[in-house]
Amino acid sequence: QDVPMNGNYYLLYGRGETPTGPSPPVLTYHGAQSIPSISDNLIEPDTASNEPIPTHPCPSSPSPSAVYRFTATSSSDCVQSSCDYFLGIRTNDNDPTYLDFMLEGSTLGWVGIGFTKTGTMEAADVLGCIVHLTSSVVSIVDDWNIAGGHYDVRDSIQNVCPHSASYSNGRIQCVFSRQIITNDTAQDVPMNDDYFFLYGRGDIPFFGISPALTYHTPFMIPSISSNMMTPTNVSSLLV
């Protein structure tokens, strides 16, 4: 379990908070608000010289009154603040290479949006917001549904720019940005292509493990767009 330090590796830079509780402190998964970052190249630790931690500059946050050109809601008779599920997508005002996302919903766990070519959860690029119920802290995450499976894994490169996140009275709301085309070609789909949209929310089993986008239960949304759409130019519809 120890790699030789005279080999070549990608260096993973991270930091994170440890959930409070009786368990000893551990290096838990870092949240989206942490660095997180990975070296651009393979590096040999015993001969490496100083290298700046790579950064991905984030655009400015959309204003609270920003209009989202695409919205998806859980019913036609709800407004954003009362919908069980709400999604908004817009182009960032200051950097058109980014899309702004707003997710909101009533849940004890998470809300998310997935993009898939298959029309199923498999191989879907997933963006979501998860509440840590012990602290009401919300993490914004960049995940991936593995091929052949129906559960998310956390991307090694978190290509999301968090702007705001909150949890109050059983409702999550979060705003973040994502590049249309990222440097993570393995697990981030380009947002200027066509996909089925996966709308979901769900509760998190309380097993003492790190919060994750667990499978959504049938009494939640779950829903999928009837047609393939392009995130960079979609217009509004009802889920």
PLY file of the C-alpha trace (Angstrom):
ply
format ascii 1.0
element vertex 239
property float x
property float y
property float z
element edge 238
property int vertex1
property int vertex2
end_header
0.00 0.00 0.00
3.06 2.30 -0.07
4.25 3.39 -3.48
7.98 3.91 -4.08
8.76 7.62 -4.03
11.18 7.31 -6.96
8.37 6.49 -9.37
6.20 8.81 -11.45
2.73 9.75 -10.19
0.02 12.33 -10.50
-0.04 14.31 -7.24
-3.47 14.79 -5.66
-3.82 17.94 -3.58
-6.72 18.03 -1.17
-8.12 19.30 2.07
-11.42 18.74 3.81
-13.39 18.81 7.03
-13.85 15.83 9.31
-17.46 15.06 10.31
-17.99 15.37 14.05
-18.75 12.20 15.94
-17.30 9.43 18.09
-15.05 8.04 15.34
-11.36 9.00 15.28
-10.44 11.78 12.81
-9.77 10.45 9.31
-8.97 11.82 5.88
-12.54 11.86 4.63
-13.43 12.78 1.08
-12.78 16.43 0.34
-15.82 18.42 -0.65
-16.29 20.63 -3.65
-15.33 23.68 -1.60
-11.86 22.23 -1.04
-9.06 22.66 -3.53
-9.46 19.89 -5.05
-6.73 19.57 -7.64
-4.43 17.19 -9.42
-1.04 17.81 -10.99
-1.07 18.35 -14.74
1.80 15.92 -15.25
3.30 12.79 -13.74
5.89 13.79 -11.12
8.66 11.85 -9.40
8.54 12.87 -5.69
12.25 12.30 -4.92
13.41 14.61 -7.72
10.46 17.00 -8.08
11.04 20.74 -7.94
8.47 23.30 -6.89
5.36 23.36 -9.01
2.35 25.65 -8.52
-0.89 23.86 -7.72
-2.93 24.09 -10.91
-6.02 26.23 -10.62
-9.11 26.57 -12.76
-10.32 30.16 -12.51
-14.01 30.38 -11.73
-16.39 32.92 -13.20
-18.38 35.37 -11.14
-21.54 34.20 -9.45
-24.88 34.92 -11.14
-26.89 37.55 -9.36
-29.85 36.47 -7.18
-32.17 37.97 -9.81
-30.50 36.19 -12.73
-32.88 34.69 -15.28
-32.29 31.04 -16.18
-33.10 30.42 -19.85
-33.81 26.76 -19.09
-35.84 25.59 -16.12
-37.24 22.19 -15.27
-39.77 21.77 -12.45
-41.53 18.84 -10.84
-45.02 20.16 -11.62
-46.69 22.89 -13.64
-48.41 24.47 -10.65
-45.38 25.02 -8.42
-43.07 28.00 -8.14
-39.36 27.61 -7.54
-39.60 27.96 -3.76
-42.27 25.25 -3.50
-41.29 22.78 -6.23
-40.13 19.38 -5.07
-37.48 19.69 -7.77
-36.17 22.74 -9.61
-33.32 23.03 -12.11
-32.09 26.17 -13.83
-29.38 26.49 -16.50
-27.96 29.67 -18.02
-24.78 30.90 -19.69
-22.52 32.78 -17.28
-22.64 36.54 -17.91
-18.90 37.14 -17.49
-17.47 33.99 -19.04
-19.50 32.33 -21.82
-17.33 29.20 -21.60
-19.20 28.36 -18.37
-22.79 27.38 -17.62
-24.46 28.40 -14.37
-26.67 25.85 -12.63
-29.25 26.25 -9.88
-30.65 23.18 -8.12
-33.33 23.31 -5.46
-35.66 20.80 -3.90
-37.36 19.30 -0.87
-35.25 16.42 0.39
-33.30 14.98 3.31
-30.41 14.12 1.04
-29.61 15.50 -2.37
-30.76 17.02 -5.65
-28.96 16.44 -8.92
-28.91 16.60 -12.69
-27.35 13.97 -14.95
-26.40 13.95 -18.61
-26.33 10.68 -20.53
-26.23 9.42 -24.11
-27.77 6.08 -23.15
-31.04 7.26 -21.65
-30.15 5.39 -18.44
-28.08 6.11 -15.35
-25.10 4.23 -16.73
-22.14 6.35 -17.87
-23.93 9.55 -16.86
-22.12 12.74 -15.89
-23.84 13.92 -12.71
-23.79 17.27 -10.89
-25.47 17.53 -7.53
-25.84 19.08 -4.10
-25.70 16.97 -0.94
-26.65 17.98 2.59
-24.68 16.72 5.60
-27.60 16.32 7.99
-25.47 16.51 11.14
-24.30 20.00 10.23
-26.69 21.19 7.47
-23.61 21.95 5.35
-24.24 21.44 1.63
-21.54 20.11 -0.72
-21.64 20.68 -4.46
-20.21 17.66 -6.26
-19.13 16.44 -9.69
-19.88 12.71 -9.98
-19.97 9.93 -12.55
-22.27 6.93 -12.87
-20.05 4.00 -13.76
-20.82 1.81 -16.77
-22.65 -1.32 -15.66
-23.70 0.23 -12.37
-26.35 2.50 -10.94
-24.46 4.46 -8.33
-22.18 7.47 -8.43
-18.48 7.71 -7.89
-16.85 11.03 -7.10
-14.72 12.46 -9.93
-11.04 12.77 -9.10
-11.20 16.26 -10.64
-14.07 18.33 -9.26
-14.84 20.64 -12.17
-17.49 22.70 -10.42
-17.26 26.29 -9.20
-19.44 26.62 -6.08
-21.19 29.97 -5.62
-23.76 29.36 -2.89
-25.31 26.44 -1.05
-27.84 26.23 1.76
-30.15 23.84 3.59
-33.11 25.02 5.64
-36.47 23.54 6.61
-35.92 20.44 4.50
-34.94 22.31 1.33
-31.62 22.37 -0.50
-30.59 25.19 -2.79
-27.26 25.54 -4.54
-25.75 27.61 -7.35
-22.57 26.65 -9.20
-20.84 26.93 -12.56
-19.31 24.31 -14.83
-17.14 24.73 -17.90
-18.84 23.73 -21.14
-15.75 21.71 -22.03
-13.47 20.66 -19.15
-10.05 19.05 -19.03
-11.58 15.86 -17.60
-12.46 14.15 -20.87
-12.87 10.76 -19.17
-15.73 11.70 -16.82
-17.03 15.15 -17.84
-19.19 15.29 -20.94
-19.00 18.38 -23.17
-22.04 20.53 -22.52
-22.40 21.51 -26.19
-23.52 18.02 -27.21
-26.92 16.25 -27.01
-27.96 14.20 -23.97
-30.93 12.85 -22.12
-31.35 14.83 -18.90
-31.72 12.82 -15.67
-33.58 14.70 -12.93
-33.30 13.28 -9.44
-33.46 13.82 -5.71
-33.21 11.39 -2.85
-32.52 10.71 0.79
-29.19 9.57 2.17
-29.06 6.40 4.29
-27.39 7.27 7.57
-24.71 4.59 7.75
-21.91 6.79 9.06
-20.36 6.94 5.60
-19.58 10.00 3.53
-22.71 11.47 1.93
-23.23 10.41 -1.66
-25.78 10.67 -4.44
-27.50 7.41 -3.61
-30.11 5.86 -5.86
-33.28 7.93 -5.95
-36.35 6.14 -4.66
-39.52 5.73 -6.75
-41.56 8.11 -4.61
-39.12 10.90 -5.45
-38.95 12.34 -8.94
-37.31 10.16 -10.70
-37.50 11.44 -14.25
-35.68 11.59 -17.56
-36.19 13.92 -20.48
-38.19 12.45 -23.34
-35.77 13.84 -25.91
-32.05 14.49 -26.13
-31.18 18.14 -25.48
-28.07 20.32 -25.57
-27.29 22.07 -22.25
-25.84 25.13 -24.00
-29.07 25.99 -25.83
-32.05 24.26 -24.22
-35.29 26.09 -23.48
-37.66 25.57 -20.56
-39.90 22.58 -20.01
-41.85 20.71 -17.35
-40.24 17.58 -15.91
0 1
1 2
2 3
3 4
4 5
5 6
6 7
7 8
8 9
9 10
10 11
11 12
12 13
13 14
14 15
15 16
16 17
17 18
18 19
19 20
20 21
21 22
22 23
23 24
24 25
25 26
26 27
27 28
28 29
29 30
30 31
31 32
32 33
33 34
34 35
35 36
36 37
37 38
38 39
39 40
40 41
41 42
42 43
43 44
44 45
45 46
46 47
47 48
48 49
49 50
50 51
51 52
52 53
53 54
54 55
55 56
56 57
57 58
58 59
59 60
60 61
61 62
62 63
63 64
64 65
65 66
66 67
67 68
68 69
69 70
70 71
71 72
72 73
73 74
74 75
75 76
76 77
77 78
78 79
79 80
80 81
81 82
82 83
83 84
84 85
85 86
86 87
87 88
88 89
89 90
90 91
91 92
92 93
93 94
94 95
95 96
96 97
97 98
98 99
99 100
100 101
101 102
102 103
103 104
104 105
105 106
106 107
107 108
108 109
109 110
110 111
111 112
112 113
113 114
114 115
115 116
116 117
117 118
118 119
119 120
120 121
121 122
122 123
123 124
124 125
125 126
126 127
127 128
128 129
129 130
130 131
131 132
132 133
133 134
134 135
135 136
136 137
137 138
138 139
139 140
140 141
141 142
142 143
143 144
144 145
145 146
146 147
147 148
148 149
149 150
150 151
151 152
152 153
153 154
154 155
155 156
156 157
157 158
158 159
159 160
160 161
161 162
162 163
163 164
164 165
165 166
166 167
167 168
168 169
169 170
170 171
171 172
172 173
173 174
174 175
175 176
176 177
177 178
178 179
179 180
180 181
181 182
182 183
183 184
184 185
185 186
186 187
187 188
188 189
189 190
190 191
191 192
192 193
193 194
194 195
195 196
196 197
197 198
198 199
199 200
200 201
201 202
202 203
203 204
204 205
205 206
206 207
207 208
208 209
209 210
210 211
211 212
212 213
213 214
214 215
215 216
216 217
217 218
218 219
219 220
220 221
221 222
222 223
223 224
224 225
225 226
226 227
227 228
228 229
229 230
230 231
231 232
232 233
233 234
234 235
235 236
236 237
237 238
